[in-house]
Amino acid sequence: MQKMWSGRFSTQTSSLLDQFNASIMFDRKLYAEDIEGSVAHARMLCAQGILNSDELNQIETGMAQVREEIASDRFEWRIGDEDLHMAIEKRLTEIIGEAGKKLHTARSRNDQVAVDFRRFVLRKNSELILQLKALIQVLIDLAKPHTHTLLPGMTHLQHAQPINFAFHLMAYAAMFKRDIERFESSHKRNNFSPLGCAALAGTPHNIDRSMTAQELGFESVSINCLDTVSDRDFALEILFNISTMMMHISRMAEELVLWSSYEFRFVELSDAYSTGSSIMPQKKNPDVPELLRGKTGRVFGNLIGLLTVMKGLPLAYNKDTQEDKEGVFDSVETAQISLEILKEALSTMTIKPQYMYQACKVGHLSATDLADYLVQHCGIPFREAHHITGRAVAKAETMGIDLSDMDFETLHVIDERIRKNVLDYLSIEHSMNARTSEGGTATLRTMEQIIYFENYLKD
């Protein structure tokens, strides 16, 4: 099969090279971006007098037919065409004849693939932002009824201080907000058109790069053509942003696995988003959060893969960068289904406040409050207060009770400076609501955080 670039060659390429060299079986995902870019290029060529209006009309009509053939699965993808650019241009020429051969004037596959891939990534940035916002909305909806629901806050996975469940959910909202900001920043930084850079050095044809940039929705044109055709920072950025986002998802998934176990029983995942065992009929497995954890490793691998491809490439375009797309396609698909299923799993799970409260009564969560009380009400230096509190915790352990349930008489024996009002400060509810510093867990502060995220989503 003769290649469209074969004029310089005296023999046909081997079928093995065709298989090894071709990207058409995966880069055809970019067909919409490729056709849109070609139409914009043709309109610019016409505006510059390089094509006439009849040729432009033929190209636009032919491209519409090609797009319809691809969308309806009637397009024949041939591995010998190498990539989607050659396949589409070849089919266009079959449909409209000579005018199709003029389309490639003043461009190269180097800037063509750069504009296609960049627009795909920018579009996916926007889609992921919308999905993240929908996930934050679910967290807000879950949080609103639970600003008083007590939950053991943990460090080192050990009981530390009482918080409320809504406060915990807002921590993830803050994470996902940062993810949104990374996608937004990347979009702004990379929203520049490569079209018109041609192979690497620009073109002698009288083109208007600004026209095609505007036609395709870019903010402006790229600055340096040599950099532009070999730049894949935009692809690396979406891979990094997805990896960070999936790391956040994985952290939430880990807690869902723990919380849904019999040891915690803080939540119960819906039957619709759980699975069973092939041998143990009593099992209800948290496969959704487990898969979310597992898929995080997958997207990490895609990021490292492309970093490795790019690390030693000289300017400008090199065939190595053909390896840039499959990892991005995979990570984007993984991210989008992960966000959707996490949203649904959270929306349908049952929250069990009674077990959260029971857990708060284990581990002496109000110990810090006793130390703070000794400092604020008894004038005891914090280091001494810390020691006294440690003795009180040790006494509670020997009594088999939680510090929050200790009586005044026992506390007074430990240190005579302790007053009767200490019991007010040892309750779990007081402990949670005492943390009124900005960003704290007190119900009032948690409600402020919920309002903040609600307003953020409205902007």
N, C-alpha and C positions, 0 to 999 in steps of 0.2 A: 504494500500500500504506500503510495507516494506521499511524503510529508509536504506540508505547505512551505517548509523551509529547506527543501531537499535540493535546491538548485546547485549548491556547491559540492554535493556528494555524488559519487559515481556508483555506489552500491547501496542497497537498501539496508536499514538497520535490522539486526537479528530480532527474532521474536522474543528471545530472552531479554534483550535490552528493552523492548517494548513493555514487557511486564515490569521490569525493574524501574524503568524511567517514568512510567505513567502515573499521574495523580488523578486521572479522570474519575476513578471509582469513589473518591472521597471529596474532591474539590467541587464536584457538581452541586454540592449543597449551596454553593455561592451563585447559582445560576441567575437568581433574581437580581443580585447586586451586579453581576457581569452584564446582563442585558440593559439594566438601567444606566450603567456607566457607558456602555457603547452608544446608547441613544443620545445621552448628553454629549458625548464626544462628537457624534455625527452632527448634532445641531450646532455645536461650536464650529465645526469644519465648514458647515454651510454659511454660518454668519460671517466667517472669514473669507468666503469665496473659494474655498478648496473643494467643496461639493456644491452642486447646484440643487435647487429646491426639489426637482424631480427625483434626484438621487437620494436626497434626504427622505422624501416621502416613501420611496421604495424600501429604504433601510428601516424606517419606523414600522411600515406595514409588515415587512419580513420578520422583524424582531418580535412583533406581536404574535405572529404565527409560531415562531420558535418557542416563545414563552408558553403559549397554549399547549403545544405538543409536549413540552417537558412537564407542565402541570398535570396533564392528563395521561402521563406515562406512555405517550406514543413516540417519544423521542428515542432514537437509537444511539445509545452510548457505545462507542467503539474504542477499545483500548489503544488502537493504532493512532487515534487522534491526540493522544498524550494527556491533554488537559481540557477543561471545559471551555477555555477561551478558543482553542483551535476547533473544538467540536461545534461550538455555536457559530463561529465565523464560517466554517465549512458548510454547515446546514443553511445559513443565511445566503451564501453564494449559490447554493443549489436552488434556492427559492427565487432569488431576484437577479442572479447573473452578475454582470460586470460591476454593478454598483456595490455589491458586497465585497469585492476585492479592494475597493478604495477606503473601506472603513478603518483599516489599520494604519492609515496615513498619520504620521506624527505621534505615534505611540508604540510602545513595546509591550510584550507580555510582562515585563518587569514592573512597569507602572500600572499596568492593567490589573495584575494580581494584587498589587499593593493597595489599590483603591477598593477592589472587591473585598479583600480580607479586612481592611480597616473599617469599611462601612458595616460589615457583618459584626465585627467586634463592638463598634459603637452602638449598633442597634441592640445587641445583647446586653451591653451595659445598662441601657435604658430599661429593658425588660426586667433585668435582675433588680434594679432599683424599685420598680413597681411591686415586685414580689416581696422584697424586703419590707416595704411599707405595709403591705397587706399582713405580713407576719407580725410586725410591731402592733398593728391594730388588734390582732388576736390576743397578743400579750396584754394590751390595755383592757380589752373586754374581760379577760380572765382575772386581771388584777382588781378591777373596781369592787367586786363584792368581798375582797379578802384583805383589806387594809388593816383589819383587826385580827385576822387569822394568824395565830402564833405559830412560829416555825423555828426550829433550832438553827441558828446561823453557825457555820462551821469554819474552822481553819484546821489544816492538816487532816481533814475529814473527821475531826473530833468536835464534839459539842463545845461551842464557844460562848455566844451571847444570843439571847432571843431576838428575833426579827419578825416581821410579818411576811406572809407569803407574797403579797403584792410587791413588796420591796425587792424580794428575790427575783420576781419576774421583770421588774423594771431594770435590774442589772443587765439582763439579756437584751432588753430594749435599747439600752445604752450601747451595748456591743454592736447590735445590728445597725444602729444609727451611724456608728463609725464606718461600718461596711458601706453604707449608702454614700457617705462622704468620700470614701476612696473611689468608688465607681464614678461619682460625679466629677471628682478631680481628674481622673484618668480621661474621662470623656472630653473635658475642657482642654486638656493638654494635647490630646491626639486628634482633635477635630480639624485637621488640615489635609487638603487634597493632594495626593501624589500624582494625579493625572496631568500629563504634559511633561513629566520628567523623562519620558521615553526610556531608553535602555539604562542611562546613568548620567548623561550630561546635558539633557534638554534636547531640543530639536531646532533645526534651521527653518522649519515651517512657521508661518505667521499665525500662531495660535493665540487663544485667549484663555489662559488657565483660570482666571477669575470667573469667567462665565461658567465653565464646567464645575468649578467649586460651588458656586451658588446654585446651579442646577441640581447638584447632588446633596445639597444641605450642609456643606462644610462651612466653617467660619471663614476660612481663607485658604490660600495655597501654602504648601510646604516651602521652606526657605532654600534648602540645598538639595539639588537633585541626586547627587552622589550618595548622600546620607539616606534620602527618602526611599530609594528603591530597595535598599538593604535593611532598612529599619524595621525591627519587629518588637520594639519596646511596647507598642500598644498591645501586642499579643501576650508578651510577658506580664504586662500589668494586669490584664484580665485574669491570667492564670494565678498571679499572686493574690489579687483581690478575692478571687474565688477560694483560694487556699485558706486565706485568713477567715473568710466568711464560714467556710466549712469547718475550720477549727473551732469557731464559736458554736456552730451547730453541734459539733461533736461533744463539746463540753456540756451542752444542754442534754444531748442524747445520753451521755453517761449518767447524768442525774436522773433522767427519766427511767433508765434501767434500774438504778438503785431505788428510787422512790416507788416503783411499781412492784418491788419484791416484797415477800412476806415479812422480811426484817424491818422494812420501813412502812409500807402500806400507805404512803402519803397520797398516792394517786392510783387510779386504775385506768389502764388504756382501754379504749373501746374495742369490742370484739371485731369491729370492722378493720381495725388496724393492729391486730394481734394474730398470732398463729398458734397451732397446737403441736403436739408431739405425735410421732407415728407409733410410739409404743406406750407412752404414759398419758392416759386419757385425762388426767387432772390438770395437765400443764396448760398455761397460757403464757406464751413467750413474747417478749418485747422485741420482735424482729425489726420493727421500723427503726427504733433508736439504735439498735445494734448495727443495722445496715448503714445508717447515717454515720456512725463511727467508722465503719469499714470503708465507706466510699471516700472519706476524708483522706485516707492514705493514697487512694487512687488519684485524686487531684493533685496531691503533693508530688506524686511521681511525674505527672504531666508538666508541672512547673520545672522540676529539676531536669527533665528531658530536654525542654526547649532551651533552658539556660546552657546546657551542655552543647547543644547544637550551635548556639550563637557565639560561644566564648572565644573561638579562634578564627572567626571568619574575617578575611580581608575585605575591604571595600572593592566592588560594590556588590551586586547581586551574585550569589552562588547557589548552585542547585541544592545545597544542604538545606536551604530554607524551605524547600518543599516539605520538609518534615515539621513545619510549623503548625499545620492545620489540624491534623487528626487529634492531637492532644487538646487543642482549644475546643474543637467540636465536642469531644468527649467530656471535658470539664464543664462546658456550658450546659450540656444535656444533663449531666449529673447534678449540677447546681440547681437547675430549674425544677427537676422532679423532686429533689431533696427539699427545697423550700416549700413546694406545694404539699408534699406528704407530711412534713413537719407541721405546717399550718393546720391541716386536717386532723392530724393526731392530737394536737393540742386542743383544737376546738371541740373535740368529741370525748376527751378524757374526763373522768370523774375525780374531783378533788375531795379528800377526806380529812377535814380539819381536826377531827377527834384524835386521829393518830399523830398528827403533827403536834398537837398539844401534849399528848402523852410523852412524846419524845422530848418536849421542852422541860419536862419534869425529871429528866435524867441528865446527869452531868454537871449539875450545879451552875446553871447558866447565869444566875444572878450574883455570882462571886465578885465580878468586877464592880457591881453596884454596891456591895458591902464595903469594898475598899474605898470607893468614891465617897460613900456615906461617912466613913471614918475620917476622911480628909476634910470634907465640907462641913460636917456637923460636930465633930469631936476634936478638930484641930490637930490630928495626928499626921505626921509626915507620911507621904505615900509609901516609901519603902517599908516603914513600920506597919502601915495599914495593910500592905501586901502580905506581910508575914502573919499578921493577926488573922487575915482572911484565910490564909492557907491552913492555919490551925482550926478554924471553924469548919472548913471543908473536910479536913481529916476527921473531925468529931462527927460530922454528918455521915461520913462513910461508915464509921463504927456503929452508928445508930441505925444504919440502913435506910436513911431518908435523904431527900434532896435538901440542899441548903435553903431553898425557898420555903420549906415547911418546918424549919427549925424554930423552936420557941424562944421567947426573950430570955427566960431564966438561964437557959443553957448558954446563950450568947453572952449574957452578962458575966457568967463565970469565966468565960474565955478572956474577957477584958471588961473591967468595971466601968470604963468610959462609955460603953455602948448604952444608948438610951432606948426606951420603949418604942419610940417612933421608928426604930430600925426596921420593924416588920413591914411598914409601908413601902420601904425601899427594896425589900427582898422579893416582892411578888413578881412573877414573870411578866405580867401585864405592865406593871410600872417600869420594869427594866426596859421593855421594848419602847414604851412611850417616853422614856426619859432621854432618849437619844434624839434630841431636837436640833442638833447642829445641821446646817444646810447640807442636804444630800443624805441625811441620816434616815434611820428606819422608823422613827416615830410616825404614827398614823397620819398626822398632819403633814409631815414632810413627804411621806409616800404619796399622799393625795396631790401635793404640789408637783411631784415627779410625773404622775399620771397626766395631770393637766398640761405639763410641759410637753410631753410626747403627743398628746392630742393636738395641741397647737402646732407642733412641728409637722404633723401629718397634714394639717390644713394649709400650710404655706405652699 
